[in-house]
Every structure is written in C-alpha cells, then in structure tokens.
Amino acid sequence: MIFRELFLRVNGLQQENEHGYTQVKEEEHLPLRHHIKCGTCGKPLTGYIVRKKELFYYNCNKIGCRLNRNASKMQNLYQDLLKHYQVTPVLLPQVQEAMEQVF
Ligand SMILES: [Zn+2]
C-alpha cells in the first residue's frame, strides 16, 4: 500500500477520491492553476486539457461564472506582468544584500 502511494505521488497522481476522479496537484502545462483568480468572481482558477487538440485552458468552476481562458495566452500575460518586477542589474548587489538580511 505504501509503495502504491509513493508510485502515485512521484508520477504526479493521487488515489481516486470518493467521487472517482483522479486529481493531479501540479501540472507543468498549467503552472498558474490555483495561483491566479477569476477576473469575474475572484475564485482561484483551475485548469484542464482538451486532449484532441492538446490545448490547455484555465477555467473557473463557480456555477454561473464558468470563465474559460486559453492557458498560453494567460501565461504570456502573466510573464508580461512579472516584467514589471524585474530588478535593474546595477541594483542586484543591494537587492541581494537586503534579501539576505530579511531571509
Ligand atoms: Zn469566476
């Protein structure tokens, strides 16, 4: 039993829950799942794949909302957002020193 649990964990799988679904905690194609919120209702977005097209989507599971967005487009927008937080290279030593003091 322990071996089975370990096998499922290292392969990114979990045992089936009481509803018969197998949930995958982390998915490399959906890195923002549960980290970004729905722009309409504020619930954390989850994700899924359309296997026939090999396309990934983020979606909102709230009944009555059901926001649905292409994962690649969302990830590009997120990358653009992160650029605002880039540190100017000349300031890196000071930032590193401050980080070391804090952490
Ligand atoms: Zn929503």
py3Dmol code that shows the C-alpha trace and the ligand (Angstrom):
import py3Dmol

protein = """\
ATOM      1  CA  MET A   1       0.000   0.000   0.000  1.00  0.00           C
ATOM      2  CA  ILE A   2       2.816   2.409   0.861  1.00  0.00           C
ATOM      3  CA  PHE A   3       4.597   1.567  -2.407  1.00  0.00           C
ATOM      4  CA  ARG A   4       1.410   2.331  -4.372  1.00  0.00           C
ATOM      5  CA  GLU A   5       1.034   5.729  -2.679  1.00  0.00           C
ATOM      6  CA  LEU A   6       4.694   6.558  -3.392  1.00  0.00           C
ATOM      7  CA  PHE A   7       4.331   5.482  -7.024  1.00  0.00           C
ATOM      8  CA  LEU A   8       1.265   7.693  -7.495  1.00  0.00           C
ATOM      9  CA  ARG A   9       2.960  10.656  -5.814  1.00  0.00           C
ATOM     10  CA  VAL A  10       6.184  10.558  -7.868  1.00  0.00           C
ATOM     11  CA  ASN A  11       4.107  10.271 -11.023  1.00  0.00           C
ATOM     12  CA  GLY A  12       2.043  13.315 -10.128  1.00  0.00           C
ATOM     13  CA  LEU A  13      -1.044  11.284  -9.360  1.00  0.00           C
ATOM     14  CA  GLN A  14      -3.232  10.772  -6.366  1.00  0.00           C
ATOM     15  CA  GLN A  15      -5.521   7.991  -5.382  1.00  0.00           C
ATOM     16  CA  GLU A  16      -9.036   8.301  -6.644  1.00  0.00           C
ATOM     17  CA  ASN A  17     -11.236  10.334  -4.355  1.00  0.00           C
ATOM     18  CA  GLU A  18     -14.702   9.324  -3.239  1.00  0.00           C
ATOM     19  CA  HIS A  19     -16.178  10.674  -6.489  1.00  0.00           C
ATOM     20  CA  GLY A  20     -13.933   8.503  -8.660  1.00  0.00           C
ATOM     21  CA  TYR A  21     -11.823  11.356 -10.003  1.00  0.00           C
ATOM     22  CA  THR A  22      -8.052  11.322 -10.060  1.00  0.00           C
ATOM     23  CA  GLN A  23      -6.668  14.738  -9.254  1.00  0.00           C
ATOM     24  CA  VAL A  24      -3.219  15.916 -10.286  1.00  0.00           C
ATOM     25  CA  LYS A  25      -1.849  18.540  -7.898  1.00  0.00           C
ATOM     26  CA  GLU A  26       0.747  20.084 -10.189  1.00  0.00           C
ATOM     27  CA  GLU A  27       0.639  20.150 -13.964  1.00  0.00           C
ATOM     28  CA  GLU A  28       3.614  21.532 -15.864  1.00  0.00           C
ATOM     29  CA  HIS A  29       1.369  22.961 -18.581  1.00  0.00           C
ATOM     30  CA  LEU A  30      -0.819  24.759 -16.037  1.00  0.00           C
ATOM     31  CA  PRO A  31       1.672  26.351 -13.621  1.00  0.00           C
ATOM     32  CA  LEU A  32      -0.715  29.139 -12.664  1.00  0.00           C
ATOM     33  CA  ARG A  33      -3.543  26.847 -11.612  1.00  0.00           C
ATOM     34  CA  HIS A  34      -4.800  27.890  -8.153  1.00  0.00           C
ATOM     35  CA  HIS A  35      -2.339  30.839  -8.212  1.00  0.00           C
ATOM     36  CA  ILE A  36      -4.479  33.141 -10.336  1.00  0.00           C
ATOM     37  CA  LYS A  37      -8.015  34.232  -9.603  1.00  0.00           C
ATOM     38  CA  CYS A  38     -11.026  34.609 -11.825  1.00  0.00           C
ATOM     39  CA  GLY A  39     -11.363  38.196 -13.041  1.00  0.00           C
ATOM     40  CA  THR A  40     -15.136  37.948 -12.819  1.00  0.00           C
ATOM     41  CA  CYS A  41     -15.852  36.321  -9.445  1.00  0.00           C
ATOM     42  CA  GLY A  42     -12.445  36.127  -7.691  1.00  0.00           C
ATOM     43  CA  LYS A  43     -12.334  32.335  -7.249  1.00  0.00           C
ATOM     44  CA  PRO A  44      -8.979  30.603  -7.877  1.00  0.00           C
ATOM     45  CA  LEU A  45      -8.813  29.258 -11.425  1.00  0.00           C
ATOM     46  CA  THR A  46      -8.303  25.610 -12.130  1.00  0.00           C
ATOM     47  CA  GLY A  47      -7.356  24.055 -15.449  1.00  0.00           C
ATOM     48  CA  TYR A  48      -7.931  21.279 -17.912  1.00  0.00           C
ATOM     49  CA  ILE A  49      -6.714  19.897 -21.237  1.00  0.00           C
ATOM     50  CA  VAL A  50      -8.630  19.316 -24.457  1.00  0.00           C
ATOM     51  CA  ARG A  51      -6.838  16.119 -25.390  1.00  0.00           C
ATOM     52  CA  LYS A  52      -7.946  16.041 -29.037  1.00  0.00           C
ATOM     53  CA  LYS A  53      -6.265  19.411 -29.665  1.00  0.00           C
ATOM     54  CA  GLU A  54      -3.610  19.144 -26.912  1.00  0.00           C
ATOM     55  CA  LEU A  55      -4.703  22.586 -25.730  1.00  0.00           C
ATOM     56  CA  PHE A  56      -4.746  23.685 -22.091  1.00  0.00           C
ATOM     57  CA  TYR A  57      -7.220  26.074 -20.528  1.00  0.00           C
ATOM     58  CA  TYR A  58      -7.720  27.809 -17.207  1.00  0.00           C
ATOM     59  CA  ASN A  59     -11.279  27.889 -16.028  1.00  0.00           C
ATOM     60  CA  CYS A  60     -13.494  28.971 -13.167  1.00  0.00           C
ATOM     61  CA  ASN A  61     -15.661  26.275 -11.637  1.00  0.00           C
ATOM     62  CA  LYS A  62     -18.102  28.600  -9.925  1.00  0.00           C
ATOM     63  CA  ILE A  63     -21.623  27.871 -11.099  1.00  0.00           C
ATOM     64  CA  GLY A  64     -22.943  30.844 -13.008  1.00  0.00           C
ATOM     65  CA  CYS A  65     -19.445  32.142 -13.856  1.00  0.00           C
ATOM     66  CA  ARG A  66     -17.592  29.473 -15.834  1.00  0.00           C
ATOM     67  CA  LEU A  67     -14.863  31.816 -17.116  1.00  0.00           C
ATOM     68  CA  ASN A  68     -12.643  29.972 -19.609  1.00  0.00           C
ATOM     69  CA  ARG A  69      -9.288  31.170 -20.988  1.00  0.00           C
ATOM     70  CA  ASN A  70      -6.533  29.734 -23.199  1.00  0.00           C
ATOM     71  CA  ALA A  71      -3.593  28.766 -20.946  1.00  0.00           C
ATOM     72  CA  SER A  72      -0.827  30.002 -23.298  1.00  0.00           C
ATOM     73  CA  LYS A  73      -2.394  33.451 -23.580  1.00  0.00           C
ATOM     74  CA  MET A  74      -2.850  33.662 -19.800  1.00  0.00           C
ATOM     75  CA  GLN A  75       0.764  32.620 -19.185  1.00  0.00           C
ATOM     76  CA  ASN A  76       2.052  35.223 -21.661  1.00  0.00           C
ATOM     77  CA  LEU A  77       0.050  37.919 -19.867  1.00  0.00           C
ATOM     78  CA  TYR A  78       1.451  36.714 -16.542  1.00  0.00           C
ATOM     79  CA  GLN A  79       5.004  36.853 -17.919  1.00  0.00           C
ATOM     80  CA  ASP A  80       4.405  40.438 -19.058  1.00  0.00           C
ATOM     81  CA  LEU A  81       3.155  41.251 -15.562  1.00  0.00           C
ATOM     82  CA  LEU A  82       6.310  39.780 -13.993  1.00  0.00           C
ATOM     83  CA  LYS A  83       8.491  42.063 -16.142  1.00  0.00           C
ATOM     84  CA  HIS A  84       7.288  44.972 -14.001  1.00  0.00           C
ATOM     85  CA  TYR A  85       9.060  43.370 -11.044  1.00  0.00           C
ATOM     86  CA  GLN A  86      12.422  42.880 -12.780  1.00  0.00           C
ATOM     87  CA  VAL A  87      15.351  44.340 -10.890  1.00  0.00           C
ATOM     88  CA  THR A  88      17.733  46.642 -12.747  1.00  0.00           C
ATOM     89  CA  PRO A  89      21.046  44.700 -12.933  1.00  0.00           C
ATOM     90  CA  VAL A  90      23.034  47.568 -11.374  1.00  0.00           C
ATOM     91  CA  LEU A  91      20.883  47.251  -8.218  1.00  0.00           C
ATOM     92  CA  LEU A  92      21.282  43.468  -7.868  1.00  0.00           C
ATOM     93  CA  PRO A  93      24.016  43.568  -5.149  1.00  0.00           C
ATOM     94  CA  GLN A  94      21.883  45.823  -2.930  1.00  0.00           C
ATOM     95  CA  VAL A  95      18.792  43.674  -3.505  1.00  0.00           C
ATOM     96  CA  GLN A  96      20.768  40.524  -2.700  1.00  0.00           C
ATOM     97  CA  GLU A  97      22.100  42.096   0.496  1.00  0.00           C
ATOM     98  CA  ALA A  98      18.610  43.164   1.568  1.00  0.00           C
ATOM     99  CA  MET A  99      17.200  39.696   0.812  1.00  0.00           C
ATOM    100  CA  GLU A 100      19.934  38.047   2.877  1.00  0.00           C
ATOM    101  CA  GLN A 101      19.124  40.320   5.826  1.00  0.00           C
ATOM    102  CA  VAL A 102      15.417  39.569   5.601  1.00  0.00           C
ATOM    103  CA  PHE A 103      15.703  35.828   4.964  1.00  0.00           C
TER     104      PHE A 103
END
"""
ligand_1 = """\
1
ZN
Zn -15.404 33.030 -11.842
"""
view = py3Dmol.view(width=600, height=400)
view.addModel(protein, "pdb")
view.setStyle({"model": 0}, {"cartoon": {"style": "trace"}})
view.addModel(ligand_1, "xyz")
view.setStyle({"model": 1}, {"stick": {}})
view.zoomTo()
view.show()
